[in-house]
Amino acid sequence: MIVIYSALFFSISVIVHSIVQRYIKCNSVISFAIISSFLGLILFWKSYLDFFISIQSLSILFSYFFMCELYIFFFTLIMSSISANLILDIGFNKKIKISNEITNYEKMVDARVARLLNNKFLIEIDGVLSTTNKGKVLNKSFFYMKNFFRHKNLTSNINI
């Protein structure tokens, strides 16, 4: 019963998210987080009514949240993966000739910069890119995470 509840609510979350993304163009991570949180509250209420506060209700919630987190991890990984985007561009069972158009690194960089601009991490003024406040917050969090995990080559110019 535990797996059925979690899997059912997770499936509903993914289906509702895919429908919302077809009709409303918005940040896919935020929209999934809102949808899955709302359904998570409903699942919490359902598991509370069925099992009160018990190991079963906690298992239902944690397995649901684990599935949601794994889903977010995988689709954000695919969204930013050049390899995955190339495979999606080529399509299923299609063949293409490798040319400069496909292996053009400038287009890959342009696509990444465009994504950063669209998500408001960068701003372009008179052809010059600079970080927005949202980008600075992200950069600081990366800096702290690199420091916390003791990654070498901390080459950030952030004044903290």
HELIX and SHEET records of a PDB file:
HELIX    1   1 ILE A    2  TYR A   23  1                                  22    
HELIX    2   2 SER A   28  PHE A   51  1                                  24    
HELIX    3   3 ILE A   55  SER A   80  1                                  26    
HELIX    4   4 ILE A   82  ILE A   90  1                                   9    
HELIX    5   5 TYR A  105  ASN A  118  1                                  14    
HELIX    6   6 ASN A  133  PHE A  148  1                                  16    
SHEET    1   A 2 LEU A 122  ILE A 125  0                                        
SHEET    2   A 2 VAL A 128  THR A 131 -1                                        
END                                                                             
